[in-house]
Amino acid sequence: MPVVDSGFRPAWWLRGDHAQTLWPALFRRQPAIDVDWERLELDDGDFLDLAWSGPQGAAIVLLLHGLQGGIDSHYARGIMRALNDAGFRVCLMHFRGCGREPNRLPISYHSGKTDDPQRVVEHVERRYGQPPWGAVGVSLGGNVLLKWLGERGGGSPLRRAVAISVPFLLDAAARRMARGLSRLYQRHLVGSLQASYRAKFARIPSPLDVDVDELDTFHLFDDQVTAALHGFAGVDDYYTRCSSRQYLPGIRVPTLILHARNDPFMFRDTPPEADELPDAVTLEVSDDGGHVGFIEGRVPGLARYYADRRVAEWIAERDA
């Protein structure tokens, strides 16, 4: 079945969309991992910062983080540690501008920019003689991953993939984030985008004539900055071309999508229907879990992270 009920059971002391979403961001203790940094120089003069962890010589899993995320995101080290414990070496690709310093070019990253993960896959294959075994994408990174897999179809070198809390329809996600308490997430994330814009264009000239302080919603920022910098005709063109839901039928890599119906970043009808999913894709849905939460645990304060465990289980199914 392409759509299945999740085995996730939320902690009784941490139920609800906002509780599941905020608790790990505010209180999660990060597991200890050893990280090796690599700077991948790109042909266009820019670079990507890669954070590596896990045993040398092991099969490699590429990790794509969410909006304004990176190695310090609350989910990153947990996923990396779970995969390391399962015997994988993980490469966390920081999107342009999300690494250890602002990127060099005016362009940055966005929800549909699939050429950079493709470059990392090619780099891994050149350096290690084989492409990554699998890939994991979280939130925006999940949208990028699903779009990329759909674009590549049967030509993808990956063997397994997982996407967590994917927005699927970017316009719907932007409208959802402008409603109710979800506006708090929008304020935080758009504020981070504004700060990144100011930091980068304090070092290089901006090609845009905008006051980013006035662009206080995703719709405004994506129209005046994201779309303008990356060659889209406007926000509607960007959202239409880069939403991952339309690319799902092309996926041929065994792919697990973890989704909570109460994700406060999207509407309940945002995920795809069963008839949109190819045989290779399994959509695992839970009633609770929030956005990149999926927190279990019987003892208050002692959380267990279902997504970490489920990612490692799925990626490790080598004979599937």
N, C-alpha and C positions, 0 to 999 in steps of 0.2 A: 504493500500500500504506500502511495507517495506521501500521504499525510497520516501521522501516527500520534497518539497521545504520549506525552512525555512521562518518563519515570521520575521526574523531579517532584519533590514534595517540599514546599516552603517551610522554613522554620516557623513554629507556631508563634514565636515571639517577634516575628519580623514579616508579617503579612501585608500585602498591599503594594501597589505600583511604586509609590514614592519611597516607602520603607526599603523595599528591595533594591531600588535604584541608588538611593543615597547612602545606605549603610556601608557598602564596601568602599565607596569613594571617600567617606569620612573616617572610617574606623578600621579598615582592613590592614592587618600587619603583613608587610610584604615578605615573602619567603626569600631566603638568602640564595643567590646564585652568583657564580663567577661570570663576568661579562667581558668579552673581548670586542674592541671597537675596530671597525674597518671603514675607511672612506672610499667609496666607489666613485671614481671620476667618470663623468658622462661625456659623450661626444659633443654635446651642445655647450660645453664649458661649465656646466653646473655639477653638482655632486649629490650623492645619497649617503647618509650615515647608517651603517649596518651594525647592529648589536648582536653578537653571537654568544650562545651558551650551550653547554652540553658536551658530550664526549667527542673527541676528534675522531674522524673516520666513520662516524655513524651516519645513517641516512638523515637527510636534511629536510626540515620543515620551515617554510617561509611564513612569517607572521606579519599581517598588515593591521595596524592599529586604527583607532577611531579618530574622529575629528579633534585636532589639536592634541593628539595623544602622543605616546612614545613609551620608552622604557619605564618611565615613572607613572604610567597609567595604572590604576588599581588592579586591573586584570592581567597586565603584561607579564610580570614575573611569575604569577601563579600558573598561567598557561605554559610559560616556558619551563618552569620547574616540573610540571606534570609530564610534559613531553620529554624532558631530560630524563626523568625517572623511568619513562617507558623506553629509553634507549635511543632517543633522537637528539640530533643537534639542531638547534633552532637559530634561524636568522631573522631578527626583527628588522624589517625595512622601515626606517623613518622616512615618511613622506617629505618632500622638499620643504625646508623651513621648519621642520619639527625635530631636527637633530640637535647637535650641540651648538649650532650657530645658524643665523639666517642664511638661506641659500643665496646664490650669486645673481640669479637672473630675476627679472620682474615677474615671470610666471612662478606659480607655486604648485599646488596640488588641488584636486577636486574629486568629487564622488565618482567620476567616470574616467579618471586618468589612469589607463591601464598600461601605457607604454613603459612606465618606470618599473613596475613589478616584472614585466617581460624582460627588461634589461637585467634585472637581478637574476632571474632564472638563467638567462644566457651566460651571465658572469659565473654563476655557480657551476654550470655545465663545463665551461672552459677551464675553470680552476680545479674542479674535483673530478672531471671526467664523466659526470652524470648529473642530470637535472635534479631539483628537489623531489623528494618522495611525495610530499604533500604541502598543503597551504591552509592557513587559518586566517580568517578575516573577521574583524570586530566592528560592528556598527558601520560607519563610513567605509572602513576597510573591508567589511563584508560585502557592501554594495560593489566596491571596486572588484573584489574577487569574483563574485557571481557574474558581473558584466564581462570580465576577462575570460572566464571559463566558457561563457556562452559565445563570445566572439571567436574563441579558438576551436570550439566544438571538438571533434575527434582529433584535432591536431595538438591538444594540450599534452605536455609531457608528464603532468602530475598524475599520481595514482589515487590520491584521496584528498578531500577538502572538507572544511567545516566553516560555516558562516554563522555568526552570532548576532542577534538583535539588528537585523538588516532593515534599513528604512524602505527599501523596495520601490516606493513612489515618492520622489523627492518633493514634488509640489505638495502632496498630501502631508508629508512630514513637516514641511515649512508651515503649513496652515495649522497643523496640530500643535506645533511648538509656540504658536502665537495665542493659544487658548489656555485659560485656567492657570493652574499652578505650573504647567509646563513652560510658562513664560519665564519662570526662574531659571530653568535650564537654558533657554534661549539667551537670556541676559548674560549668563556666565560664559557660554560658548561664543556668542557674538563679541562679547568684550575681549575674549582671548584672541579672536581673529583680528579685531581692531588693533590690539596691542602688537600683534605680530606684524601687521601692515606698517604700523608706525616705526617699529624697530628696524625692519628691512629697508624702508624708504628713507630712513635717516642716514643710511650708508650709500644708497644709490638713488638716482633720480627716478621718480615714479612717472610712468607714461599716462597716468590718469589725473584728471582734475576733479578730485572729490574730497569732501570732508568726511572721513570715515566715522567721526563722532556722531554724525547725523544718521548713519546707517545702522539702526539699532534693532533690526529684525533680520532673519535669514533671507527673506525675500528681497529686502533692500540691499543687503550686503552682496548677495549672490548676483543681483542684477547689475549693480554699479561697480563691483570689484571682480568677483569670481568669473562671471561671464565675460566681462570686458577684457580681463587679462588673458583669457584662454581662448579667445576667438569665437565665442558664441554670439548669436544675434541678440541675445538678451536672456533674462532669467527663464522665460518659458522655453526657449530653445535649449538652454542648458538642462533644465529639469527633464524635458521630454527625451532628449538624446542620451542622458546619463542614468536614468532610472533603471535599476537592474531587473525589474520584474519581466520586462519584455525580452530579456536575453536568456531567461531560464530554459525555454524549450531547446536551446542549442547545447546545453551542458551534457557532456558524455563522461565526465569524471565522476565516480561515486562521491556524492556530496551530501553532507548533513547540514540542515539549517535549523538552528535552535531559535525558537520564538515564543514570547509570552504574550498572551492575549491582552494583558493589562499594561503593555509597554507604553509609558507616557510620552514617548517620542512619535507615536503614530496612532492612527485610527484602527479600530478593530477589523475593518475590512481591507486594510492595507496589504496583508499577506496574500500570496497567490492562492487560487483555487486548485483543487486536486487535478483538474483537467489541463492546467497550465504546466504541470510538472512532468518532465521526462522520467523514464525508468531509473535513470542514474541519481535522481534527487529525492531525498527523504526530508520532508518538512516535519519536524518534531515540535509539537505545540503543547504548552502548559497554560493553565488559567492564570497562574501567578508567576512572578519572576522579575517583573519590571524591565528596565533597560540594562542589559549586561549585569544582572544581579544573580538570580538563580542560587539563592543562599539557603542551605539546609542547616539542620542542627537542633538537637533536643535541649541543649543546655544554653540558656541565655548568655549571649556574648561569645560563645564558642561556635563559630560559624564554620561550615563546610561548603565548599564551592563546587556545585554540581557541574558547571560548564567546564571547569578544569579537567575533572575526571572524564566527562563525556567526550571532550576533544581528544584526550589521550587514547581512550578506548577506540574511537572511530578511526583515527589515524593509524593505529597499530593493527587494524584488521587487514593484514597483508595478503591474505588469501581470498579476499572478497572480490 
